[in-house]
Amino acid sequence: MAPRVRFAPSPTGFLHIGGVRTALFNWLFARHEGGEFLLRVENTDRSREVEESVEQIQESLRWLGLDWDGEVAFQLDRLERHQEVARRLLEAGHAYEDEGAIRFRMPDEGKTGWEDVVRGHVEFPNEKLEDVVLLRSDGRPTYNFASPVDDMDDGITHVVRGEDHIANTPKQIRVLEALGAPLPAYAHLPNVLGADGRKLSKRHGAVSVEEFRARGYLPEAIVNYLALLGWSLDAETTVIPPEELVRHFTLDRVGASGATFDYQKLEWLNGVYLRDLPPEEYAHRLVGYLREQGFDGDEATIRAAAPLCQEKIATLGEFLAFAGFFFERVEPDPALVDGSADLLAEAEQTLAAVEPFTAPEIEQALRGLAERLELKPRRAFGPIRAAVTGSNVSPGLFESLELLGREESLARLSAASRSA
């Protein structure tokens, strides 16, 4: 039978990267096995904040390419079903009333265990399991009741979730057994940790999909990186596009040890994906990202600058810091042009005569200028680069001058020479 899995987030805010990793492993498992991946929102109210969070969760999954099967399910919509099942357990003697609430009777002796797909055999002494509340006094179900009932009703075959839920599993197993329902296989994923070994949180840096998206990371790079947090194809392979992940993913290769989130490694991997994009696709992604971030610079200039930056930046968010001078003049650090007034004036005169004003001709002219002034190219080009780009780090000097155009290039050299 093809597996059925679910991702069941609580709509309490932006989707945490640890939750995304859980969704991803469920999605990869379902797609690899030809099964179904369901999205079930475990909400208990319909406030405005919850509605916004629900939309954010869906948008994050869409952006990452984690498509789900069927309609999104909402726990609150199943309230009557949960109440009916609780009454059934009450009538069968598996539960009892307690100050208006309904509690489940846990056994007092023995053990409750299961064969965890990731961790092997896990068991809890029944004497340590409290009689969990099924329905609160206001009729609302608790997580440890609604979740297994929904899993039963949805035909979930595998519950793949974070290790935080291990202590919930024996309680949910007992509820399902009392209902005569088949038990799903359980797979508890290791936590995503910060560099300090503690569970990843805001203190470590960005933790939501929105933050990484706003910084210019590609969805396929994030998916690739998250897949490697607790799972591996082999000891060497790092770059694994989503379609390859689907082809190779199996739960038996998921480890039980905590996985450390390395921001530098994600940035490196994102750079690999950016450099591998076809130039037209790279420019398209760059334009889309900048528009999403509210930048309204000239699109033709963005597209022309894109190939000058593709090999140089690791995230799309670095583009404006690296190439923003194409869209507005940036005053150079005086230390970069100090004492170079004559050189900049000579460069202005030299470039004024270049025809056509293209990178090869510009390069030839400026190298000739360096020779005439008996300067090494680096010494000659540094102040010129600073004058036109505002920095000593930029895309190629000659290509940058061509894109800026003769008039703007000469104007920047003139302004810098006067202040040098």
C-alpha positions in Angstrom: 0.0 0.0 0.0 1.3 3.4 -0.9 2.1 5.5 2.2 0.1 8.4 3.4 1.9 11.0 5.5 0.9 14.4 6.8 2.5 17.7 7.9 0.5 19.1 10.8 1.8 22.5 11.9 0.3 24.7 14.6 -0.5 28.2 13.1 1.3 30.1 15.8 3.6 32.3 13.6 6.1 32.0 10.8 7.1 28.5 9.7 10.3 27.6 11.5 13.1 26.0 9.5 12.8 22.9 11.8 9.2 22.6 10.8 10.1 23.0 7.2 12.6 20.1 7.5 9.9 17.9 8.9 7.5 18.8 6.0 10.3 18.2 3.6 11.1 14.7 4.9 7.4 13.8 4.8 7.1 15.2 1.2 10.3 13.4 0.0 9.1 10.1 1.5 5.7 10.4 -0.1 7.0 11.4 -3.5 9.7 8.7 -3.5 7.2 6.0 -2.6 4.4 7.2 -4.8 2.2 8.0 -1.8 0.3 11.1 -0.6 1.4 14.1 1.4 -1.3 15.8 3.3 -1.3 19.3 4.9 -3.3 19.5 8.2 -3.4 22.7 10.2 -3.8 21.9 13.9 -5.7 25.1 14.8 -8.0 25.6 17.8 -9.4 29.0 16.8 -9.9 31.2 13.8 -8.4 34.5 14.9 -6.9 36.9 12.4 -3.4 36.0 13.6 -4.1 32.3 12.9 -5.5 33.0 9.4 -2.4 35.0 8.6 -0.1 32.3 9.9 -2.0 29.6 7.9 -1.5 31.6 4.7 2.2 32.1 5.5 2.6 28.3 6.1 1.0 27.5 2.7 3.0 30.2 0.9 6.3 29.0 2.4 5.6 25.4 1.3 4.5 26.6 -2.2 7.7 28.6 -2.6 9.8 25.6 -1.6 8.0 23.4 -4.1 6.5 21.2 -1.4 3.1 20.6 -3.0 0.4 18.7 -1.0 -2.4 16.4 -2.1 -6.0 17.4 -1.7 -7.4 20.3 0.3 -5.8 21.7 3.4 -7.5 20.2 6.5 -8.2 22.2 9.7 -8.5 20.6 13.1 -11.2 23.0 14.1 -13.5 21.8 11.3 -13.4 18.3 12.9 -14.6 19.4 16.3 -17.9 17.4 16.2 -16.0 14.3 15.1 -13.6 14.6 18.0 -16.4 15.1 20.5 -18.2 12.0 19.1 -15.1 9.8 19.4 -14.5 11.0 22.9 -18.1 10.1 23.9 -17.5 6.7 22.3 -14.4 6.1 24.5 -16.4 7.3 27.5 -19.2 4.9 26.9 -16.7 2.0 26.4 -15.1 2.7 29.7 -11.8 3.8 28.2 -12.3 7.4 29.5 -14.0 9.2 32.4 -15.3 12.6 33.2 -13.3 14.9 35.4 -14.6 18.4 36.3 -16.3 18.8 33.0 -13.4 17.4 31.0 -13.0 13.9 29.6 -9.8 12.0 30.5 -8.4 8.8 29.0 -7.7 5.9 31.3 -4.0 4.9 30.9 -3.0 1.5 32.1 -1.2 1.4 35.4 1.2 -1.5 34.7 3.4 -2.7 31.8 5.0 -0.7 29.0 3.9 1.0 25.8 6.5 0.7 23.1 7.0 0.8 19.3 9.7 0.2 16.7 10.7 3.7 15.6 11.8 3.9 12.0 14.6 6.2 13.0 15.5 5.3 16.6 14.7 1.6 16.9 12.8 0.2 19.9 11.4 2.9 22.2 9.2 2.2 25.2 7.7 4.0 28.2 6.5 2.5 31.6 2.8 2.9 31.7 2.9 4.1 35.3 4.6 7.2 33.9 1.8 8.0 31.5 -0.8 10.4 33.0 -4.5 10.1 32.2 -4.5 12.6 29.3 -7.4 15.0 28.8 -9.2 14.2 25.6 -11.8 17.0 25.7 -11.4 20.2 27.7 -14.4 21.4 29.7 -15.3 23.7 26.9 -15.5 20.8 24.5 -12.3 21.5 22.6 -9.9 18.5 22.0 -6.3 18.4 23.1 -3.4 17.7 20.8 -2.8 14.2 22.1 -6.4 13.3 21.2 -7.2 15.2 18.1 -3.9 14.3 16.4 -4.3 10.5 16.6 -8.0 10.6 15.7 -7.2 12.7 12.7 -4.4 10.3 11.7 -6.9 7.5 12.0 -9.5 9.2 9.9 -7.0 10.3 7.3 -5.5 6.8 6.9 -2.0 8.0 7.8 0.4 5.1 7.5 3.6 6.9 8.7 3.9 9.7 11.3 7.1 11.5 10.5 7.8 14.3 13.0 10.3 15.8 15.3 11.8 14.1 18.4 10.0 16.6 20.6 6.9 14.4 20.1 8.5 11.1 21.4 6.8 11.5 24.8 3.4 12.0 23.1 3.6 8.9 21.1 2.8 6.3 23.8 -0.3 8.3 24.8 -1.4 8.5 21.1 -0.8 4.8 20.6 -3.0 3.9 23.6 -5.8 6.1 22.2 -5.6 4.4 18.8 -5.5 1.0 20.4 -8.6 1.8 22.4 -10.4 2.8 19.2 -9.3 -0.4 17.4 -7.4 1.5 14.8 -4.3 0.3 13.0 -1.1 1.9 14.3 1.0 4.0 11.9 4.7 3.6 11.7 6.4 6.3 13.8 9.7 8.1 12.7 11.0 10.8 15.0 13.5 13.1 13.4 16.5 14.6 15.2 16.3 18.2 16.3 17.8 21.0 14.2 20.5 22.5 16.4 22.5 25.7 16.5 26.3 25.8 16.6 26.1 25.8 20.4 24.3 22.4 20.4 21.0 23.9 21.5 17.8 23.7 19.5 17.8 26.2 16.7 16.1 29.5 17.6 16.2 33.2 17.0 19.3 33.6 19.0 21.2 31.7 16.3 20.0 34.0 13.5 17.4 33.6 10.7 15.0 30.7 11.5 12.0 31.3 9.2 11.5 30.6 5.5 10.5 34.3 5.0 13.9 35.5 6.4 15.9 33.3 4.1 13.7 34.2 1.1 14.2 37.9 1.9 17.9 37.5 2.0 18.0 36.0 -1.5 18.3 32.3 -1.0 17.0 30.0 -3.7 14.2 27.5 -2.7 16.0 24.6 -4.2 19.2 25.4 -2.3 17.2 25.5 1.0 15.5 22.2 0.2 18.9 20.6 -0.7 20.5 21.9 2.5 17.6 20.9 4.8 17.6 17.4 3.4 21.1 17.0 4.6 20.1 17.8 8.2 19.6 14.3 9.5 19.8 12.4 6.1 22.5 11.7 3.7 22.9 10.0 0.3 26.5 9.0 1.0 29.5 10.3 2.7 30.5 12.8 -0.1 27.5 14.1 -2.1 26.4 17.5 -1.1 24.7 19.1 -4.1 21.5 17.1 -4.6 18.7 18.9 -6.6 15.1 18.3 -5.4 14.3 15.8 -8.2 17.4 13.8 -7.2 16.4 13.9 -3.6 13.0 12.4 -4.4 14.7 9.7 -6.4 17.0 8.7 -3.5 15.2 9.5 -0.3 14.5 6.8 2.2 13.7 6.9 5.9 16.2 4.3 6.7 19.0 6.7 6.0 17.8 9.2 8.5 20.1 9.4 11.6 19.0 9.8 15.2 21.6 12.4 16.2 20.9 16.1 16.2 21.8 18.0 13.0 23.6 21.3 13.3 22.4 24.2 11.1 25.5 25.8 9.5 24.6 29.2 8.0 27.9 29.4 6.1 27.4 26.0 4.5 23.9 27.0 3.3 25.3 30.2 1.9 28.0 28.3 0.0 25.5 25.8 -1.3 23.2 28.7 -2.4 26.2 30.2 -4.3 26.7 26.9 -6.1 23.0 26.9 -7.2 23.2 30.5 -8.4 26.3 29.9 -10.4 24.8 26.9 -12.1 21.7 28.7 -13.3 21.5 29.5 -17.1 22.2 33.2 -17.5 18.7 34.0 -18.6 17.2 32.2 -15.6 19.6 33.9 -13.3 18.6 37.3 -14.6 14.9 36.3 -14.3 15.3 35.2 -10.7 17.3 38.3 -9.8 14.6 40.6 -11.3 11.9 38.7 -9.5 13.7 38.9 -6.2 14.4 42.6 -6.4 10.9 43.4 -7.3 9.7 41.3 -4.4 11.9 43.3 -2.1 10.5 46.6 -3.4 13.4 47.6 -5.6 12.2 49.5 -8.7 15.5 50.0 -10.6 15.6 49.8 -14.4 15.0 46.2 -15.4 17.3 46.4 -18.5 20.1 47.5 -16.3 19.5 44.7 -13.8 19.5 42.1 -16.6 22.7 43.6 -18.0 24.4 43.6 -14.6 23.3 40.0 -13.8 26.1 38.2 -15.7 28.7 40.5 -14.1 27.6 39.3 -10.7 26.6 35.7 -11.2 30.1 34.3 -10.3 30.7 36.8 -7.5 27.8 36.7 -5.0 26.3 33.8 -2.9 22.8 35.2 -2.4 20.6 37.5 -4.5 20.4 39.7 -1.5 24.0 40.7 -2.0 23.3 42.2 -5.5 22.6 45.8 -4.5 25.6 46.0 -2.1 27.8 44.6 -4.9 26.3 46.3 -7.9 24.0 49.1 -6.6 26.4 51.7 -8.2 24.8 50.9 -11.5 21.6 52.6 -10.3 22.9 55.5 -8.3 26.2 57.3 -7.7 28.1 56.0 -4.6 30.7 58.4 -3.1 34.0 56.5 -2.8 35.9 56.3 0.4 38.4 59.2 0.3 41.2 56.8 1.2 40.6 54.9 -2.0 41.1 57.9 -4.3 43.3 60.2 -2.2 46.3 61.5 -4.1 44.9 60.1 -7.4 43.6 63.3 -8.9 46.0 63.3 -11.9 45.4 59.6 -12.6 41.7 60.1 -12.6 41.9 63.1 -14.8 44.1 61.2 -17.3 41.6 58.3 -17.2 38.8 60.6 -18.0 40.6 62.0 -21.0 41.6 58.5 -22.2 38.1 57.1 -21.9 36.6 60.1 -23.6 38.4 59.1 -26.8 37.5 55.3 -26.7 35.4 54.2 -29.6 33.3 52.1 -29.5 32.8 52.3 -25.7 32.9 48.6 -25.0 34.7 46.5 -22.5 37.5 45.2 -24.8 38.3 48.8 -26.1 38.1 50.2 -22.6 40.5 47.6 -21.3 43.0 48.2 -24.0 42.9 52.0 -23.4 43.3 51.8 -19.7 46.1 49.3 -19.9 47.8 51.6 -22.3 47.3 54.4 -19.8 48.9 52.4 -17.0 51.9 51.7 -19.2 52.3 55.4 -20.1 52.1 56.4 -16.4 54.5 53.5 -15.5 52.0 52.1 -13.0 51.1 48.5 -12.4 47.6 47.8 -13.6 46.3 47.1 -10.0 47.7 50.5 -8.8 46.2 52.3 -11.8 42.8 50.6 -11.8 42.1 50.7 -8.1 41.3 54.5 -7.9 39.4 54.3 -11.2 37.3 51.4 -9.8 36.6 53.3 -6.6 35.7 56.5 -8.5 33.1 54.8 -10.7 31.8 52.1 -8.3 32.4 53.7 -4.9 34.2 50.6 -3.7 37.4 48.5 -4.2 35.2 45.4 -4.7 32.9 45.3 -7.7 32.1 43.5 -10.9 34.7 43.7 -13.6 35.9 47.2 -14.1 35.8 47.3 -17.9 32.4 45.7 -18.1 31.1 48.0 -15.4 32.3 51.1 -17.3 30.6 49.8 -20.5 27.3 49.3 -18.7 27.5 52.7 -17.0 28.1 54.3 -20.4 30.6 56.9 -21.5 28.8 60.0 -20.1 28.1 58.6 -16.6 31.6 57.1 -16.4 33.3 60.4 -17.3 31.1 62.3 -14.9 32.1 60.0 -12.0 35.8 60.2 -12.8 35.6 64.0 -13.1 33.8 64.3 -9.7 36.3 62.0 -8.0 39.3 63.7 -9.5 38.1 67.1 -8.1 37.8 65.7 -4.6 40.9 63.4 -4.6 
